[in-house]
Amino acid sequence: MTDYISKKGLNFFHNIWQKKFYILLIWFVMFGTYFYFDGPFKNTPIKTFLIIGGIFTFLSLVNMKLYNKIFSIILFTGLVFCVYTPNMDSPDENFHYSRALYISDGHLYLPSSVEEMKVSSDISEVEGEFKKPLLQTELEDKQVSDKKVVYSNLGNTNGYSFVSYLPQTLGIILARILHLSVFASIFLGRFFNLLVFALLVRLAVKKSGDKQLFFSLLAIIPINIYIAASFNQDAFANGLIFLVIGLFLSYFEKDKISNRDILSYSLLCILIAFSKLPYVLLICLLAFLPKEKLNKKQYLLIAGSILMAALTSVIWLKVTSGINATVAHPNPAVNPMKKIIFTLHHFSDFTRMMIKEVVNFIPFKLQSLFTFGWLTYDAKAFMWFYLIFISVTLVVLPNGKPIKTFAKFGVVLVSMGIIFGILMTAYLMWGEVADISIKGIQGRYFAGIFILLGCISNFSRRLFWNQNRTEPLEYDQNEVEYTCTYIATLFILVSIIATISQYY
């Protein structure tokens, strides 16, 4: 027993010595980023940095399968965001928190009138210390309450199903059962949201086969983890989207695709319709799977699945539109039907605007991937380094077996449809009739598109080796995976320090 412990101890210290430069770089980046954001030298939060530095050092030392490594990165770095992100400081978090409170009382769907929008008075306590660092609030001294108050902003969550809020609701219910504080209910709600996202991403990465590495790097974009460590329903939606993409990629490695595969994929896509409607188009990818993996009857099953998803989407859109017209603070200047007519009469202006949106995406919209809070602070300067990192990995790293041209065409076509759907949703639903512009679009809305398009690319194959080569390219997979995930975690560290510098 003594020899076993001694051997483990020696291996541990040997691992530290081997990775000493990686560990030193973590601490250098942490303090360097803090001072870059003008953090005061005298008030440097040493205890906080010891905790954060310890977590990232631990992540740099562990060796495990890639999907488990990604799960650990999301969970541990997300825990830091859970604690250090100020109270309700992620976009619309108070609205999402109120929806979780509402569901925790057994209400799955929104009521038909504002007067019925009653949630726990915890929402009043929470908004009383809005955007204050969570650890500096008095919410730890306030117990969760059964008292109800009318909260009209609950209507702002009308576009989302209760399913997306189940993880957060579980945290609130647990806090009530254990008679914990409001602070605890916020932490637990954030934590369970994060945990479900981490589990979904783990499964998605595992399913993605030989595309795992690039899939992983795009899944752990800092903003994805930041959002997951809040009450935002986008965490659950993104997790489902990533899982669907992972399943799609896994089908290329199967000899035959079963009816069960098609049905499970279709059900997940239909579930996505209730949280991120444009992404329901992912179901159309089934039609572009290699024909040798399917039989004729399965094409009928695919057609039926697409039809069912379309019908579900139309019904859900009608339901949410009805709620929006009565309880979600309707703006009389916003009218989708009138705007469509106005756009047709000004189609040349609309075309110019759409071209500008596409051109401006990388220099302007993509920066929001490193924008935090209610879009109030950012680490935009580091976004360009991140873009270089992702571009280099895309060009240099082997990205698995190439996908056939027909399937690639389908992926691009579906991606364009989703992008158009996202843009048109914002254009029609958020802007006034005579306003030919798109407002409110953030880069994180396209997280699924980044993964989908990234995983079908094969730039390294075109640049560095013959596409007809059948044997795999030889390289140290473990070393490449470690280096790439390590660099990706440094960008997460930068994002965490941006929050610390802003509030602590």
C-alpha positions in Angstrom: 0.0 0.0 0.0 2.8 2.4 0.9 4.6 1.6 -2.4 1.4 2.3 -4.3 0.9 5.7 -2.6 4.6 6.5 -3.1 4.4 5.6 -6.8 1.3 7.7 -7.3 3.0 10.6 -5.5 6.0 10.4 -7.7 3.9 10.2 -10.9 2.0 13.3 -9.7 5.1 15.4 -9.1 6.6 14.1 -12.3 3.5 15.2 -14.2 3.8 18.7 -12.6 7.4 18.9 -13.6 6.6 17.9 -17.2 3.9 20.5 -17.5 5.6 23.2 -15.5 5.7 25.7 -18.4 2.0 25.1 -19.0 1.2 25.8 -15.4 3.4 28.9 -15.2 1.7 30.2 -18.3 -1.8 29.9 -16.6 -0.7 32.1 -13.7 1.0 34.5 -16.1 -2.1 34.8 -18.2 -4.3 35.2 -15.1 -2.4 38.1 -13.6 -1.5 39.6 -17.0 -5.1 39.7 -18.0 -6.1 41.3 -14.7 -3.7 44.1 -15.1 -4.6 44.5 -18.8 -8.1 45.2 -17.7 -6.7 47.9 -15.3 -7.3 45.8 -12.2 -5.9 47.7 -9.1 -2.6 46.3 -7.9 -3.2 47.0 -4.2 -6.7 45.3 -4.2 -5.7 42.2 -6.3 -8.1 39.5 -5.1 -5.4 37.0 -4.2 -7.7 34.4 -2.6 -10.0 34.4 -5.7 -7.0 34.0 -7.9 -5.6 31.1 -5.9 -9.0 29.3 -6.3 -9.2 30.1 -10.0 -5.5 29.4 -10.7 -5.8 26.1 -8.8 -8.8 25.0 -10.9 -7.0 25.7 -14.2 -3.8 24.1 -12.9 -5.8 21.0 -12.1 -7.4 20.9 -15.5 -3.9 21.2 -17.1 -2.7 18.1 -15.2 -5.6 15.7 -15.7 -5.4 13.1 -18.4 -8.6 11.5 -19.7 -10.6 10.8 -22.8 -11.4 13.9 -24.8 -15.1 14.0 -24.1 -14.5 13.6 -20.4 -11.9 16.4 -20.5 -14.4 18.7 -22.2 -17.0 17.8 -19.6 -14.5 18.6 -16.8 -13.5 21.9 -18.4 -17.1 23.0 -18.8 -18.1 22.0 -15.3 -15.1 23.4 -13.4 -14.7 26.7 -15.3 -18.5 27.0 -15.3 -18.6 26.7 -11.5 -16.3 29.8 -11.4 -18.8 31.7 -13.5 -21.7 30.4 -11.3 -20.2 32.0 -8.3 -18.5 35.1 -9.7 -21.0 36.3 -12.3 -22.9 39.1 -10.6 -26.5 38.7 -9.6 -28.6 38.3 -12.8 -25.8 39.8 -14.9 -26.1 37.6 -17.9 -28.5 38.7 -20.7 -32.2 38.6 -19.5 -31.2 36.4 -16.6 -33.9 37.9 -14.3 -36.6 37.0 -16.9 -35.3 33.4 -17.1 -35.1 33.2 -13.3 -38.7 34.3 -13.0 -39.7 31.6 -15.5 -37.9 29.0 -13.4 -39.7 30.3 -10.3 -43.0 30.1 -12.1 -42.4 26.5 -13.3 -41.3 25.5 -9.8 -44.9 26.3 -8.6 -46.2 23.7 -11.1 -47.1 26.0 -14.0 -45.7 24.6 -17.3 -47.2 27.3 -19.6 -47.6 31.0 -19.4 -51.0 32.4 -18.4 -53.3 34.4 -20.7 -53.2 37.6 -18.7 -50.6 39.7 -16.9 -52.6 39.5 -13.6 -52.0 35.7 -13.5 -48.2 36.1 -13.8 -47.5 35.5 -10.2 -44.1 34.2 -9.0 -42.3 34.0 -5.7 -41.4 37.3 -4.1 -37.8 36.1 -4.4 -37.7 37.9 -7.7 -38.2 41.2 -5.9 -35.3 40.4 -3.5 -33.1 39.4 -6.4 -33.9 42.5 -8.5 -33.3 44.7 -5.4 -29.6 43.7 -5.7 -29.5 43.6 -9.5 -26.0 43.2 -11.1 -24.3 43.3 -7.7 -21.5 40.7 -7.2 -23.3 37.6 -5.9 -20.9 37.1 -3.1 -21.5 40.7 -1.9 -25.3 40.6 -1.8 -27.4 40.0 1.3 -29.3 37.2 -0.5 -27.6 34.6 1.7 -29.5 36.0 4.7 -32.9 35.8 2.9 -34.7 32.5 2.8 -36.7 31.4 -0.2 -40.3 32.6 0.0 -43.7 31.2 -0.9 -45.2 34.7 -1.1 -46.4 35.6 -4.6 -46.0 38.8 -6.6 -47.1 39.8 -10.1 -44.1 39.9 -12.4 -45.1 41.1 -15.9 -41.6 40.5 -17.4 -42.4 36.8 -17.2 -44.1 37.3 -20.5 -40.7 37.9 -22.2 -40.0 34.2 -22.0 -43.0 33.3 -24.1 -40.9 32.0 -27.0 -39.5 29.1 -24.9 -41.0 25.9 -23.6 -40.9 24.8 -20.0 -38.5 22.0 -21.0 -35.6 24.4 -21.3 -36.1 25.5 -17.7 -36.2 22.1 -16.0 -32.6 22.1 -14.8 -32.9 25.6 -13.3 -36.2 24.7 -11.8 -34.7 21.7 -10.1 -32.2 23.9 -8.4 -34.9 26.2 -7.0 -37.1 23.3 -5.9 -34.1 21.7 -4.1 -33.4 25.0 -2.3 -37.1 25.1 -1.2 -37.1 21.6 0.1 -33.9 22.2 2.1 -35.1 25.6 3.3 -32.1 27.3 1.9 -31.4 31.0 1.1 -32.2 32.9 -2.1 -28.4 32.9 -2.7 -28.4 29.1 -2.6 -31.4 28.9 -5.0 -29.6 31.1 -7.5 -26.4 29.1 -7.3 -28.2 25.7 -7.5 -30.3 26.9 -10.5 -27.2 28.0 -12.3 -25.3 24.9 -11.4 -27.9 22.4 -12.6 -28.2 24.4 -15.9 -24.5 24.1 -16.3 -24.4 20.4 -15.4 -27.0 19.5 -18.0 -25.2 21.5 -20.6 -21.9 19.8 -19.7 -23.5 16.4 -19.9 -25.1 17.1 -23.3 -21.9 18.4 -24.7 -20.0 15.4 -23.4 -22.4 13.1 -25.2 -22.3 15.2 -28.3 -18.5 15.1 -28.4 -18.5 11.4 -27.8 -20.9 10.8 -30.7 -19.0 13.0 -33.1 -16.4 10.3 -33.8 -13.3 11.4 -35.7 -14.5 15.1 -35.6 -14.2 15.2 -31.8 -11.3 17.6 -31.4 -12.6 20.4 -33.6 -16.1 19.8 -32.3 -14.8 20.2 -28.7 -12.9 23.4 -29.4 -16.0 25.1 -30.8 -18.3 23.8 -28.1 -16.2 25.4 -25.3 -16.2 28.9 -26.7 -16.2 31.0 -23.5 -19.6 32.6 -24.1 -21.2 29.1 -24.2 -19.9 28.3 -20.8 -20.8 31.7 -19.4 -24.4 31.4 -20.6 -24.6 27.8 -19.3 -23.6 29.1 -15.8 -26.7 31.3 -15.6 -30.5 30.8 -15.7 -30.5 31.3 -19.5 -32.5 28.7 -21.4 -30.0 28.9 -24.2 -27.7 26.5 -22.3 -30.2 23.6 -22.7 -31.0 24.7 -26.3 -27.3 24.8 -27.3 -26.7 21.4 -25.6 -29.5 19.9 -27.7 -28.2 21.5 -30.9 -24.7 20.2 -30.3 -26.0 16.7 -29.5 -28.1 16.6 -32.7 -25.0 17.7 -34.7 -22.9 15.0 -32.9 -25.5 12.4 -33.9 -25.5 13.5 -37.5 -21.7 13.1 -37.7 -21.9 9.7 -36.0 -24.2 8.4 -38.8 -21.3 8.7 -41.3 -19.4 6.1 -39.3 -22.2 3.5 -39.4 -22.7 0.9 -42.0 -26.4 1.2 -41.8 -28.7 3.8 -40.2 -31.6 2.3 -38.3 -35.1 3.6 -37.9 -34.3 4.2 -34.2 -31.5 6.5 -35.3 -33.9 8.5 -37.5 -36.6 8.7 -34.8 -34.3 9.7 -32.0 -32.7 12.4 -34.2 -36.1 13.7 -35.2 -37.5 13.8 -31.7 -34.5 15.9 -30.6 -35.0 18.3 -33.5 -38.6 18.7 -32.6 -37.6 19.4 -29.0 -35.2 22.1 -30.4 -38.2 23.8 -32.0 -39.5 24.7 -28.6 -36.4 26.6 -27.6 -34.4 27.7 -30.7 -36.9 27.6 -33.6 -34.6 28.3 -36.6 -32.5 25.3 -35.6 -35.4 22.9 -36.2 -34.1 22.9 -39.8 -31.3 20.5 -38.6 -33.9 17.8 -39.2 -33.4 18.4 -43.0 -29.8 17.0 -42.7 -31.3 13.5 -42.6 -32.2 13.9 -46.3 -28.5 14.3 -47.2 -27.2 11.2 -45.5 -25.4 8.8 -47.8 -28.0 6.8 -49.7 -26.1 3.5 -49.3 -26.8 3.7 -45.5 -30.6 4.0 -46.0 -33.4 2.0 -47.6 -36.4 3.4 -49.5 -38.8 3.0 -46.6 -36.5 5.1 -44.4 -36.7 8.0 -46.9 -40.5 7.9 -46.2 -39.8 8.0 -42.5 -37.4 11.0 -43.0 -40.1 12.8 -45.1 -42.7 12.2 -42.4 -40.3 13.4 -39.7 -39.6 16.6 -41.5 -43.3 17.1 -42.0 -44.0 16.5 -38.3 -41.2 19.0 -37.3 -42.6 21.6 -39.7 -46.1 21.1 -38.3 -44.9 21.3 -34.7 -43.0 24.5 -35.5 -46.0 26.2 -37.1 -48.2 25.3 -34.1 -45.6 26.5 -31.6 -45.1 29.7 -33.5 -48.8 30.4 -33.5 -49.1 29.6 -29.8 -46.2 31.9 -28.9 -47.5 34.7 -31.2 -50.8 34.5 -29.4 -49.1 34.9 -26.0 -47.0 37.7 -27.3 -50.0 39.6 -28.5 -51.6 39.6 -25.0 -48.9 39.5 -22.3 -45.4 40.1 -23.7 -45.4 43.9 -23.8 -46.7 44.3 -27.4 -45.3 47.2 -29.3 -47.9 48.6 -31.7 -45.1 49.7 -34.1 -43.9 46.0 -34.4 -46.1 44.1 -36.9 -44.5 41.2 -38.9 -47.1 41.1 -41.6 -47.0 44.8 -42.3 -43.2 44.7 -42.2 -43.1 42.0 -44.9 -45.3 44.1 -47.1 -43.1 47.2 -46.4 -40.0 45.2 -47.2 -41.3 44.0 -50.5 -41.9 47.6 -51.5 -38.3 48.5 -50.4 -36.6 45.3 -51.5 -33.5 47.0 -52.9 -32.9 48.6 -49.5 -33.5 45.3 -47.8 -31.0 43.5 -50.1 -28.3 46.1 -49.4 -28.9 45.7 -45.6 -28.6 41.9 -45.8 -25.3 42.2 -47.7 -23.9 44.5 -45.1 -25.0 42.1 -42.3 -23.1 39.3 -44.0 -19.9 41.4 -44.6 -20.0 42.9 -41.1 -20.5 39.6 -39.3 -16.8 38.9 -38.5 -15.6 42.4 -37.7 -18.7 43.3 -35.6 -21.1 40.5 -34.7 -18.4 37.9 -33.9 -17.0 40.2 -31.2 -20.0 39.5 -29.1 -18.6 36.0 -28.4 -16.3 37.8 -26.0 -19.0 40.3 -24.7 -20.4 39.6 -21.2 -23.0 40.9 -18.8 -25.9 42.7 -20.4 -23.4 43.5 -23.2 -21.8 45.9 -20.8 -18.2 44.7 -20.7 -16.0 42.5 -23.0 -12.7 41.0 -23.9 -13.0 41.8 -27.6 -9.3 42.3 -28.1 -8.8 38.6 -27.3 -11.4 37.6 -29.9 -8.9 38.1 -32.7 -6.4 35.8 -31.0 -9.1 33.3 -30.6 -10.1 33.6 -34.3 -6.4 33.0 -35.2 -6.3 30.0 -32.9 -9.5 28.4 -34.4 -8.3 29.2 -38.0 -4.9 27.6 -37.4 -6.5 24.4 -36.0 -9.0 24.3 -38.8 -6.3 24.6 -41.4 -3.6 22.4 -39.8 -5.3 19.7 -37.8 -6.6 16.5 -39.5 -10.4 16.6 -39.3 -11.3 13.0 -39.8 -12.5 11.3 -42.9 -13.9 13.6 -45.5 -17.7 13.9 -45.9 -19.1 13.4 -49.4 -19.9 16.4 -51.5 -23.7 15.8 -51.4 -23.7 15.8 -47.6 -21.6 18.9 -47.5 -24.0 20.6 -49.9 -26.8 19.7 -47.5 -24.9 21.0 -44.5 -24.2 24.4 -46.2 -27.8 24.6 -47.4 -29.3 23.9 -44.0 -26.8 26.3 -42.3 -27.8 29.1 -44.7 -31.5 28.4 -43.9 -30.8 28.6 -40.1 -28.8 31.8 -40.5 -31.6 33.3 -42.6 -34.1 32.2 -40.1 -32.2 33.8 -37.2 -31.8 37.0 -39.1 -35.4 37.2 -40.3 -36.7 36.4 -36.8 -34.8 39.4 -35.4 -35.8 41.6 -38.4 -39.6 40.8 -38.3 -40.1 40.4 -34.5 -37.9 43.0 -33.0 -37.9 45.9 -35.4 -40.5 48.5 -36.2 -42.3 48.3 -39.6 -40.4 51.0 -41.4 -37.0 50.1 -39.9 -35.0 48.2 -42.5 -32.2 47.0 -40.1 -31.5 44.0 -37.9 -31.0 44.7 -34.2 -30.2 42.5 -31.2 -28.3 39.7 -33.1 -25.4 38.3 -31.1 -22.6 36.0 -32.4 -23.5 33.3 -29.8 -26.8 32.6 -31.7 -24.7 31.0 -34.4 -22.8 28.6 -32.1 -24.4 25.5 -33.7 -23.6 26.8 -37.2 -19.9 27.2 -36.3 -19.7 23.6 -35.2 -21.7 22.3 -38.1 -19.6 24.0 -40.8 -16.3 23.5 -39.0 -16.7 19.8 -38.7 -17.3 19.3 -42.4 -14.2 21.2 -43.5 -11.1 19.5 -44.7 -8.6 22.2 -45.3 -5.7 20.3 -43.8 -6.4 17.4 -46.2 -6.4 19.7 -49.2 -3.2 21.5 -48.1 -1.0 18.9 -46.6 -1.8 15.5 -48.0 -3.5 13.8 -50.9 -7.2 13.5 -50.6 -7.1 10.0 -52.0 -4.9 8.7 -49.2 -6.7 6.0 -47.3 -4.4 5.5 -44.3 -4.7 7.9 -41.4 -2.2 10.7 -41.0 0.3 9.8 -38.2 0.6 12.3 -35.3 0.5 12.2 -31.5 -3.2 12.5 -31.0 -2.9 12.8 -27.2 -0.4 15.6 -27.4 -2.4 17.5 -30.0 -5.6 17.2 -28.0 -3.9 18.3 -24.9 -2.3 21.4 -26.5 -5.5 22.5 -28.3 -7.8 22.1 -25.2 -5.2 23.8 -23.0 -5.1 26.8 -25.3 -8.9 26.9 -25.4 -9.0 27.0 -21.6 -6.7 30.0 -21.6 -9.4 31.9 -23.4 -12.0 30.8 -20.9 -9.6 32.0 -18.2 -9.3 35.4 -19.9 -13.1 35.7 -19.9 -13.3 34.8 -16.2 -10.7 37.4 -15.3 -12.6 40.0 -17.4 -15.5 39.5 -15.0 -13.3 39.6 -11.9 -11.7 42.8 -13.1 -15.1 44.4 -13.8 -16.7 43.7 -10.4 -14.2 42.5 -7.8 
